[in-house]
Amino acid sequence: MVFPEGARGTAKLYSDRYSLVDFGTGFVRLALETKTPIVPFGFVGGGDAVPTIYNAYKLGKMMGVPYVPFTPYGAALPLPVKLRVHYGEPIVFEGTGREDDEVIAGYVETVKSRVRALIEEGRRAE
């Protein structure tokens, strides 16, 4: 399992909880090399569980983590909320993983748009 947003995706503030940050490209290259389908999913509710209003990056660096999140109530302890995962149909791309960056970027955008649609589907189902 891979998370194309990486650690950046976990650092979203509450106001950005349904947005997507830039995806990396390695997951597509890996899927092509291993001839593995990509199963997109939209995760809904995580931003409500830990409604981050500020990320302390310097404090995180001192503690050996990417950042320390702060919420309106202080500590980043998760609230009891419903978390939902909406899965999409597997996506299969043809190639070897050595395609030009532009080709890979197009595949990444396809996955990102599917994930975005699944998040919106999940929001409508709330």
C-alpha positions in Angstrom: 0.0 0.0 0.0 1.3 3.5 -0.8 0.0 6.9 0.0 0.9 9.2 -3.0 0.5 12.4 -0.9 3.2 11.1 1.5 3.7 12.9 4.8 2.6 16.1 3.3 -0.9 14.7 3.1 -1.1 14.3 6.9 -0.1 17.9 7.5 -3.2 19.5 6.1 -5.0 22.0 8.2 -8.6 21.6 9.1 -9.7 24.1 6.4 -7.9 22.0 3.8 -9.0 18.6 5.0 -10.8 17.6 1.8 -8.1 18.9 -0.6 -5.2 16.9 -2.0 -1.6 17.9 -2.1 0.6 17.1 -5.0 1.1 13.4 -5.5 4.6 11.9 -6.1 5.3 9.8 -9.2 7.0 6.8 -7.7 3.8 4.9 -7.0 2.9 4.9 -10.7 6.4 3.9 -11.8 6.3 1.1 -9.2 2.9 -0.1 -10.3 4.0 -0.1 -14.0 7.2 -2.0 -13.1 5.4 -4.6 -11.1 2.3 -4.7 -13.4 0.2 -4.0 -10.3 -3.2 -2.3 -10.5 -3.7 0.9 -8.5 -6.8 0.8 -6.3 -7.8 4.4 -5.6 -9.6 5.3 -2.3 -10.9 8.4 -0.7 -10.5 8.7 3.1 -13.1 10.9 4.7 -13.1 12.0 8.3 -9.5 12.1 9.3 -9.4 15.9 9.2 -12.4 15.9 11.6 -10.7 13.5 13.9 -7.7 15.7 14.4 -8.8 19.3 13.4 -5.4 20.8 13.0 -5.1 24.5 13.1 -1.3 24.8 13.2 1.7 22.6 12.5 4.8 23.3 14.4 7.6 22.2 12.0 10.5 23.5 14.1 9.2 21.7 17.2 8.7 18.6 15.2 12.3 18.7 13.9 13.5 19.0 17.5 11.5 15.9 18.4 12.5 13.9 15.3 9.2 14.0 13.5 8.0 16.0 10.5 5.8 18.4 12.6 3.7 18.6 15.7 0.0 19.4 15.0 -2.0 21.6 17.3 -5.8 21.7 17.5 -8.3 24.2 18.9 -8.2 22.1 22.2 -4.3 21.9 22.2 -3.0 18.4 21.9 -3.6 16.4 18.8 -5.7 13.7 20.4 -8.2 12.3 17.9 -11.9 13.0 18.4 -14.5 10.2 18.1 -15.7 10.7 14.5 -16.9 8.4 11.7 -14.1 7.5 9.4 -15.0 6.2 5.9 -13.0 4.7 3.1 -14.5 4.8 -0.4 -12.8 2.4 -2.8 -12.8 2.9 -6.6 -12.3 0.5 -9.4 -8.7 -0.7 -10.0 -6.7 1.3 -12.6 -4.3 -0.5 -14.8 -1.8 1.5 -16.8 0.4 0.0 -19.6 4.1 0.5 -19.5 7.4 -0.4 -17.9 7.9 2.4 -15.4 10.6 4.0 -17.6 8.2 6.3 -19.5 8.8 10.0 -19.9 7.9 12.2 -17.0 5.0 13.7 -18.9 3.4 10.3 -19.5 3.8 9.4 -15.8 2.4 12.8 -14.8 -0.7 12.1 -16.9 -1.2 8.8 -15.1 -0.7 10.5 -11.7 -3.3 13.1 -12.6 -5.7 10.3 -13.6 -5.3 8.7 -10.1 -5.6 12.0 -8.4 -8.8 12.9 -10.1 -10.3 9.5 -9.2 -9.3 9.9 -5.6 -10.8 13.5 -5.6 -14.0 12.0 -6.9 -14.1 9.3 -4.2 -13.6 12.0 -1.5 -16.5 14.0 -2.9 -18.6 10.8 -3.1 -17.8 10.2 0.6 -18.7 13.8 1.6 -22.1 13.5 -0.2 -22.7 10.3 1.7 -22.3 12.0 5.1 
